[in-house]
Amino acid sequence: MLLLPATVTLKEARDTSAMLAQALKREPEGPVVIDASGLQQFDTAVIAVLLECQRQAQAWGKSFSVKNAPVKLSSLAKLYGVDPLLSLEAV
């Protein structure tokens, strides 16, 4: 399971995306599961980060899901119509 940091805004998005990509490379087997329980401060950039991670997982033939998603994250994903792609499971 991969953990999202506490803050993912436009400022942190590039570094967070790179960190998740590196973590995905180290976990060659099994599904990709992101734990968003620690996420406290975020903006719409987190959606782009998660979509990129989902795209990479799909390219490697892996399933992708986000566990412990804050309500605000679920709402943003629904607003942008990408909630089915992210397989969000709320807290």
Contact map, one row per residue, 1 for C-alpha under 8 A:
1110000000000000000000000000000111100000000000000000000000000000000000000000000000000000000
1111000000000000000100100000000111100000000000000000000000000000000000000000000000000000000
1111100000000000000000000000000001110100000000000000000000000000000000000000000000000000000
0111110100000001000000000000000001111110000000000000000000000000000000000000000000000000000
0011111100000001000000000000000000010110000000000000000000000000000000000000000000000000000
0001111100000000000000000000000000000111100000000000000000000000000000000000000000000000000
0000111110010000000000000000000000000011110000000000000000000000000000000000000000000000000
0001111111111001000000000000000000000010111011000000000000000000000000000000000000000000000
0000001111111000000000000000000000000000111111000000000000000000000000000000000000000000000
0000000111111100000000000000000000000000001111000000000000000000000000000000000000000000000
0000000111111100000000000000000000000000000000000000000000000000000000000000000000000000000
0000001111111111000000000000000000000000000000000000000000000000000000000000000000000000000
0000000111111111100000000000000000000000000011001000000000000000000000000000000000000000000
0000000001111111110000000000000000000000000000001000000000000000000000000000000000000000000
0000000000011111111000000000000000000000000000000000000000000000000000000000000000000000000
0001100100011111111100000000000000000000000000001000000000000000000000000000000000000000000
0000000000001111111110000000000000000000000000001101100000000000000000000000000000000000000
0000000000000111111111000000000000000000000000000000000000000000000000000000000000000000000
0000000000000011111111100000000000000000000000000000000000000000000000000000000000000000000
0100000000000001111111110000000000000000000000000000100000000000000000000000000000000000000
0000000000000000111111111000000000000000000000000000100100000000000000000000000000000000000
0000000000000000011111111100000000000000000000000000000000000000000000000000000000000000000
0100000000000000001111111110000000000000000000000000000000000000000000000000000000000000000
0000000000000000000111111111000100000000000000000000000010000000000000000000000000000000000
0000000000000000000011111111000000000000000000000000000000000000000000000000000000000000000
0000000000000000000001111111000000000000000000000000000000000000000000000000000000000000000
0000000000000000000000111111110000000000000000000000000000000000000000000000000000000000000
0000000000000000000000011111110000000000000000000000000000000000000000000000000000000000000
0000000000000000000000000011111000000000000000000000000000000000000000000000000000000000000
0000000000000000000000000011111100000000000000000000000000000110000000000000000000000000000
0000000000000000000000000000111110000000000000000000000000000111000000000000000000000000000
1100000000000000000000010000011111000000000000000000000010000111100000000000000000000000000
1100000000000000000000000000001111100000000000000000000000000001111000000000000000000000000
1111000000000000000000000000000111110000000000000000000000000001111000000000000000000000000
1111000000000000000000000000000011111100000000000000000000000000011110000000000000000000000
0011100000000000000000000000000001111110000000000000000000000000011111000000000000000000000
0001000000000000000000000000000000111110000000000000000000000000001111000000000000000000001
0011110000000000000000000000000000111111000000000000000000000000000000000000000000000000000
0001111100000000000000000000000000011111110000000000000000000000000001000000000000000000000
0000011000000000000000000000000000000111110000000000000000000000000000000000000000000000000
0000011110000000000000000000000000000011111000000000000000000000000000000000000000000000000
0000001110000000000000000000000000000011111111000000000000000000000000000000000000000000000
0000000111000000000000000000000000000000111111000000000000000000000000000000000000000000000
0000000011000000000000000000000000000000011111110000000000000000000000000001000000000000000
0000000111001000000000000000000000000000011111111000000000000000000000000000000000000000000
0000000111001000000000000000000000000000011111111100000000000000000000000000000000000000000
0000000000000000000000000000000000000000000111111110000000000000000000000001100000000000000
0000000000000000000000000000000000000000000111111111000000000000000000000000000000000000000
0000000000001101100000000000000000000000000011111111100000000000000000000000000000000000000
0000000000000000100000000000000000000000000001111111110000000000000000000000000000000100000
0000000000000000000000000000000000000000000000111111111000000000000000000000000000001100000
0000000000000000100000000000000000000000000000011111111100000000000000000000000000000000000
0000000000000000100110000000000000000000000000001111111110000000000000000000000000000000000
0000000000000000000000000000000000000000000000000111111111000001100000000000000000001100000
0000000000000000000000000000000000000000000000000011111111100000000000000000000000000000000
0000000000000000000010000000000000000000000000000001111111110000000000000000000000000000000
0000000000000000000000010000000100000000000000000000111111111111000000000000000000000000000
0000000000000000000000000000000000000000000000000000011111111111000000000000000000000000000
0000000000000000000000000000000000000000000000000000001111111100000000000000000000000000000
0000000000000000000000000000000000000000000000000000000111111100000000000000000000000000000
0000000000000000000000000000000000000000000000000000000011111110000000000000000000000000000
0000000000000000000000000000011100000000000000000000000011111111000000000000000000000000000
0000000000000000000000000000011100000000000000000000000011001111100000000000000000000000000
0000000000000000000000000000001111000000000000000000010011000111110000000000000000000110000
0000000000000000000000000000000111000000000000000000010000000011111000000000000000000111100
0000000000000000000000000000000011110000000000000000000000000001111110000000000000000111100
0000000000000000000000000000000011111000000000000000000000000000111110000000000000000001111
0000000000000000000000000000000000111000000000000000000000000000011111000000000000000001111
0000000000000000000000000000000000111000000000000000000000000000011111101100000000000001111
0000000000000000000000000000000000011010000000000000000000000000000111111100000000000000011
0000000000000000000000000000000000000000000000000000000000000000000011111110000000000000011
0000000000000000000000000000000000000000000000000000000000000000000001111111000000000000000
0000000000000000000000000000000000000000000000000000000000000000000011111111100000000000000
0000000000000000000000000000000000000000000000000000000000000000000011111111110000100001010
0000000000000000000000000000000000000000000000000000000000000000000000111111111000000000000
0000000000000000000000000000000000000000000100100000000000000000000000011111111100000000000
0000000000000000000000000000000000000000000000100000000000000000000000001111111111100100000
0000000000000000000000000000000000000000000000000000000000000000000000000111111111100000000
0000000000000000000000000000000000000000000000000000000000000000000000000011111111000000000
0000000000000000000000000000000000000000000000000000000000000000000000000001111111100000000
0000000000000000000000000000000000000000000000000000000000000000000000000000111111110000000
0000000000000000000000000000000000000000000000000000000000000000000000000000111111111100000
0000000000000000000000000000000000000000000000000000000000000000000000000100110111111111000
0000000000000000000000000000000000000000000000000000000000000000000000000000000011111111000
0000000000000000000000000000000000000000000000000010010000000000000000000000000001111110000
0000000000000000000000000000000000000000000000000110010000000001110000000000100001111111000
0000000000000000000000000000000000000000000000000000000000000001110000000000000000111111100
0000000000000000000000000000000000000000000000000000000000000000111110000100000000110111110
0000000000000000000000000000000000000000000000000000000000000000111110000000000000000011111
0000000000000000000000000000000000000000000000000000000000000000001111100100000000000001111
0000000000000000000000000000000000001000000000000000000000000000001111100000000000000000111
